Amino acid sequence: MKKFLVALVVMLPLAAQAQPASFAPVVEPLMPAVVNISTTQKVVTPGSVPFTLEGLPEGDPQAEQFKELFRQFGERFGGGDMEREVTSLGSGFVIDPAGYVVTNNHVVANAAEVTVIFSDNTHLEAKIVGRDPKTDLALLKVTSDTPLTYVKFGDSDALKVGDWVIAVGNPFGLGGSVSAGIVSARGRNINAGPFDDFIQTDAAINRGNSGGPLFNASGQVVGINSAIFSPTGTNIGIGFAVPTSLAKPVLDQLRQYGKAQRAWLGVKIQEVNDEIAKSLGMKLAQGALLLEITPNSPAAKAKLLPGDVILSFDGRAIKEMRNLPRVVAETKAGKTVDVVLFRTGKQVTQRVTLTEQSGEDDVPAPAKSGSKPVVPSTARNKVLGMVMVPVDATVRAEFNMPDTVRGLLVTELDKATEMARQGVRPGDVITDVNQTPVTKPQDVAVQYAAAKKAGREFVLIRVARGKALQFVTLPVK
């Protein structure tokens, strides 16, 4: 009991020292650099007339006057499309005394006019320099007669869970408001985009805070407040900010080029789970599994293959699938990098020269729903509970498949089989088993037997459904 009391006496002063007496000395010099963003956009609402003029006689003077009266009424009160202006509010902050202002893309997207309002109530019209929807960032430019107060970026990578942070913004249009909290989590994926890596904080963030800065205790910007999790639309202590480690290179590119210039690898990827790792002979479930290689892409030219697992990219470890898109995007186009792969039981290194992204994303490609084909199967023998026919010219023509489709069309399968439980259904095409292309049902049986002989717990099977691909695993029994 005495030891417990002593521990409390020691711990309490430490906790008291960790909490600042006031954030005022940090916040006060920053406030002039935090701004409100007011946007105006024109919204067109389709109109309608709540009556018809059918049945009125044609050519009758009184009827024609009646029609003209209703036409004018409809144009004025809803017969045509009605255009109206909608104003919305957000937050932002100055990062350069020359007038560059950071905010969220969703704050200024589709805006006809953007006005930046400073803490002294100065209003300046802003020009959108560039926007990047994938990171929800936008860069604005205002012109001022005098240099503007600005804030500096800090190192978001140095943040630790439990560190103090301060959010400043324009919640509900109230003007400069300050809230404080701690870093609740790092690296959050909220499915907002392909590069999710959010800082989670319990500092109060509400509607209108979007685009405002998240400061560390030293007054440096470590994040851009972007989203909240809330069933009510108001703060419940779960807010998200884009880390500056992700934002800084994007903002530099927006300033220089007016858009984000990202490198492109040219792959579709899938998560490596425990079963997939075992099917490949990997000790740990890690990396990004290559599902599909885009023809003539940097990955294709470097001879990367479906079934390869990227473990490292340009010296940066790829622990999870979602790490790869961000690492590739942060690499300069034209650079040649080393890519460490797990392939056929061992690690290999390939050199890849990246090009600029032109619309393709290195992101997951989940399979979509298929439809059951009606194919007269000539080979009725089942393999792993599936009846399959080779995809030839006749099958392609029957089911409007592109010439690039190769493999075995599943025409029937037992619902009680493991393949059915994995989501495989009639209409799917089995393209590869154990990273080996299959062209006849016996090929599937051969690869299953090979996996069993090698002592593998699972077989890796690549399935095509329409234009989508997906790897599934089958237990070896």
Helices and strands as residue ranges (DSSP letters): H 2-18, H 24-27, G 31-33, E 34-45, H 61-77, E 82-96, E 100-103, H 105-108, E 113-117, E 123-132, E 137-142, G 156-158, E 164-169, G 171-173, E 177-188, E 198-201, E 213-216, E 221-228, E 239-243, H 244-257, E 263-264, E 267-271, H 274-280, E 288-293, H 298-301, E 309-313, E 316-317, H 323-329, E 336-343, E 346-353, E 355-356, E 386-390, H 393-399, E 408-413, H 418-421, E 429-433, E 436-437, H 441-453, E 458-465, E 468-475
